[in-house]
Amino acid sequence: MSSKLIQPPPMAASREAISRRTGNAKMLLSFNDLNSKTLSFSDNPFRLRPMFIGKVTEQSSASSPTDQQEVDEEEDITVSQIKEELYEALKGINRGIFGVKSDKKAEIEGLVNLLECRNPTPEPTGELDKIGGCWKLIYSTITVLGSKRTKLGLRDFVSLGDLLQQIDIDQGKTVHVLKFDVRGLNLHDGEFRIVASFEIISKTSVEITYESSTIMPDQLMNIFKKNMNLLLGIFNPEGLFEISYLDEDLQVGRDGKGNVFVLEKSEES
């Protein structure tokens, strides 16, 4: 086996506001203050219709008794029900890595927003015992599309397996593991590992610093060696990471570029 050290590419951060319309009320939704949120709800009593959540800066001057009843019903929705809807929405999209339709993406992220409003751990960096361990990615807005997917061979030749995040609280380290299968080479346990350190910078956020990366075995290195910087550029976790929802088995986070990550607790190592 061999390993190769790859230097991370430069990273940039961006923020944006999202304007949505619901019912007769036009709202400007901003994610600059994730702790100040107001929900917007649908009129479907049988299935959640996710809407974006944010800070309402403009709305209609009056609400009818019917509108208030809808709000009350939505507030009664439990975390378990939202999770059930979320897992249903995630079926068949391969974690979103290779893209999802815009309506499906809006549905998923709306459900994520509903979870964030019900976060049972508002200060997650103060409860590190909940964060430590292994987490498996089940959804992300990071995508590998077009020529990037072709260059990495992620169409027919190489299959992307589990994406794991192993967090060692005592050491202040995190290891991101990407697993690969390669057809024709009988390779079923290839791994790309990114080692990073993290530092708590607020009650909800950590700063992640890239340290090193390795790929094994040699056969997998030979496949990716021409595009290692591309692979690292997509999956490098370096930068700000805010934990916006955390319980015993589910974690939601957002990075400094606005990407969303949903992870479930895993027994893998």
HUGISUL-V427817 format. One record per pair of residues at least 4 apart in sequence whose C-alpha atoms are under 6 Angstrom apart, sorted by the first residue. I is the first residue (numbers start at 0). J is the second residue. D is the distance in Angstrom with one decimal. If there is no record, write none. Layout:
I/J/D  I/J/D
This chain:
0/216/5.1  0/217/5.6  2/213/4.8  2/214/5.6  3/213/5.2  4/211/5.8  4/212/5.5  8/232/6.0  12/255/5.3  12/256/4.5  13/256/5.0  16/29/4.9  17/28/5.3  18/27/4.7  18/28/5.6  19/26/5.9  20/25/4.7  24/58/5.2  24/59/5.1  25/58/5.8  26/55/5.9  26/57/5.4  26/58/5.9  28/53/4.6  28/54/5.5  29/53/5.3  29/54/5.7  30/53/5.9  36/53/4.8  36/54/5.0  37/53/5.8  37/54/5.9  38/52/5.5  41/48/5.7  49/106/5.3  49/109/4.0  49/110/5.2  50/109/4.7  51/109/5.2  52/112/5.9  94/137/5.1  94/138/4.1  95/99/5.8  95/138/5.8  95/139/5.8  96/142/4.4  96/143/5.9  97/142/5.4  97/143/5.3  97/144/5.8  98/142/5.9  105/109/5.9  115/243/5.8  115/244/5.2  118/244/5.0  120/245/5.7  122/202/4.9  122/203/5.5  123/203/5.6  124/202/5.4  124/203/5.7  131/166/5.0  131/167/5.9  131/168/5.6  132/165/5.7  132/166/5.2  133/164/5.6  133/165/4.4  133/265/5.4  134/163/5.7  134/164/5.0  134/262/5.8  134/263/5.5  134/264/4.5  134/265/5.1  135/162/5.9  135/163/4.6  135/262/5.2  135/263/5.3  135/265/5.9  136/162/5.6  136/262/4.4  137/261/5.7  137/262/5.4  138/260/5.8  138/261/5.0  139/259/5.4  139/260/4.5  140/258/5.4  140/259/5.5  143/148/5.4  144/148/5.1  146/150/6.0  148/153/5.3  152/156/5.7  152/157/5.5  153/157/4.9  153/158/5.9  156/182/5.6  157/180/5.9  157/181/4.7  158/179/5.6  158/180/5.1  159/179/4.8  160/178/4.7  160/179/5.2  161/178/5.5  162/176/5.7  162/177/4.7  163/175/5.7  163/176/5.0  164/174/5.8  164/175/4.6  165/173/5.5  165/174/5.1  166/173/4.5  167/171/5.9  167/172/5.2  171/196/5.7  171/197/5.6  172/195/5.8  172/196/4.3  173/195/5.3  173/196/6.0  174/193/5.6  174/194/4.6  175/192/5.6  175/193/5.0  176/191/5.8  176/192/4.6  177/190/5.6  177/191/5.1  178/189/5.7  178/190/4.6  179/189/4.9  180/186/5.5  180/187/4.4  181/186/5.1  189/215/5.8  190/214/5.7  190/215/5.6  191/213/5.8  191/214/4.4  192/212/5.4  192/213/5.3  193/211/6.0  193/212/4.3  194/210/5.6  194/211/5.3  194/212/5.9  195/208/5.4  195/209/4.4  195/210/4.9  196/207/5.8  196/208/5.3  197/206/5.5  197/207/4.4  198/205/5.3  198/206/5.2  199/205/4.4  200/204/5.8  200/205/5.3  203/241/5.7  203/242/5.6  204/240/5.6  204/241/4.2  205/240/5.4  206/238/5.5  206/239/4.7  207/237/4.8  207/238/5.0  208/237/5.1  209/237/5.4  220/224/5.5  223/227/5.7  228/232/5.8  231/235/5.2  239/254/5.5  239/255/5.0  240/253/5.8  240/254/4.4  241/252/5.4  241/253/5.3  242/251/6.0  242/252/4.3  243/251/5.6  243/252/5.3  244/250/5.5  244/251/4.9  245/249/5.9  245/250/4.6  248/263/5.5  248/264/4.8  249/262/5.8  249/263/4.5  250/261/5.9  250/262/5.2  251/260/5.6  251/261/4.6  252/259/5.9  252/260/5.2  253/257/5.9  253/258/5.4  253/259/4.7  254/258/5.5
